[in-house]
Amino acid sequence: MTQKKVLILCTGNSCRSVMAEALINHYFGDTWQAFSAGTHPSHVHPRSIQVLQELGIETGYLKSKGITEFLYMDDLDLVISVCDHAKRNCPIFPKPVKMVHISIADPVLYGKAPEEEVVSSFRACRDDIHARIVERLESLSSG
């Protein structure tokens, strides 16, 4: 069976999309190959790495990437936007590809917050991604 390819889009490609990429590749690497990108890429947030590593997920390959890197990929099966800004600002792909929007809350707590509250926000985001995106891909794989 050939791996299907999914691109996860966000604005900064620092939290939600990166976590989704790692979770999908970890849990469904035999059926899905995930990539992530941002409309305005920045850097991978250290808390994203931390909460993925808590589950034993490989993070060494993760980096923030721009969407232009993937626009001409002719074998994408699915594009999932995880933030409203990315959905509104997603460019048109030259080759038609199925697009889905699954809004995931931004885990970054702007301003000063206790460390445990910050980490808890990233864990909640990771778990929401697992419940809503990874499980959807699992159902697409089996159905």
N, C-alpha and C positions, 0 to 999 in steps of 0.2 A: 504494500500500500504506500502511495506517495504522500509525503507530508504536505499538508495545506499550509499556506503562508498567510499570517495576519499581521497587520501593522496597527499599533496602538498609538493614537495621537493625543497630545495634550499641548499646553502652551509652552512651558519651559523644559519639558522632558527631564524633569528632576525628581518627581515623586510618583504620581499615579501611573503614568504610562510606563515608566521604568520598572515599577513594581509589577505591573501587569505582564510586561515582557518576561521578567525573571520567573514569575509564578507559572505562566503558561509553558515556558521552556522546561521548567523543572517537572511539572506534573504531567504534561502532555507532549513532551519532546518527540515521542514516537509518532504522533499524528499531526501535531501543529508545530510550526516554526514561527516564533514571534519576534517581531522587531518593534522598536518604539522610536518616536520622533516628536519634535516640537515645532510649533509655528514660529517660536522665538526661543531656541534652545539656550540653556544656561549651563548648569552643572548638576551632577547627581547629588541629591541632598544626603548628607551623612546618616540621617535618621532612616531614610529609605533602605540604605545598605544594612543598618543595624537590625531593623525588624525583619528583613529577609534572612539575614544570617541566623537569627533566632530560630528559624525553621530549618536550618541546615542547607539553605539555598545558595548556590554559587553566585557570586556577585562580581568577581574579578573582571569580567568582560563588559560590564555595564558602563556606558558613557552617554552623555547627552548628545543627540544628533538632530540635525535639521531635516525638515520634511523633504527638501529638494533632493536629498540623497536617495529618496525612495520613489519619486514621482514617475520615473521611467522604468520601474520594476514591472516587467510584463507578466509576472506569474503570481501576483498577489491575489488571494482568494477573498479576502475580507479586510476592511478598514474599520476600526472601532475608535470613535472619538470619546474621550472620557471627561472632557470639560467643555462647557458651553462656548467658551471663547474659541477653542480649537474647532468646534463644530461650525461656528460662524465664519471662521477664517481659513478653513481648509481649502486649498486650491483644488482645481479640477484635475483629476488624473487623466492622462492622455488615453489610457486603455480603461474601458468601463470596469468598475469593481464594485462589489456590494459594499454599502456603507451602513453602519449601525451606530447610533449614539446611545451610550450608557453613562449618564451623568454620575460621577463619583465626587464626593465632597473633598475639597482641598484639605490635606492634613496639616498644612503649615499654619501654625497659630501666630498671627502677626502681633507684635508687641511682646511684652515680657510675660512669660508663663513659667510655672514651675517645671523643671525637667521631666518629672514623671507625667505631667499633663501633656507635654509635647510628645513624648514617646507613646503615650496612650493613644493620642490622636493618629499617629502613624500606624500603630497596630490596628486600630479600628478601620483605617483606610485599606490596609493590606487585607484584612478579613472581608471587607465589603467587596473588594476586587475579586477575591477568591469566590465568594458566594455568587456574585452577579456576572462576572465575565468568564472565569475559568469553568464554572458549571455550565454556562451557555455553550461554550466551545465543546465541552464534553457531550452535551446533548446533540450538537451538530455532528459530532464525530460518530455517534452511535445511531443517529437517525437518518 
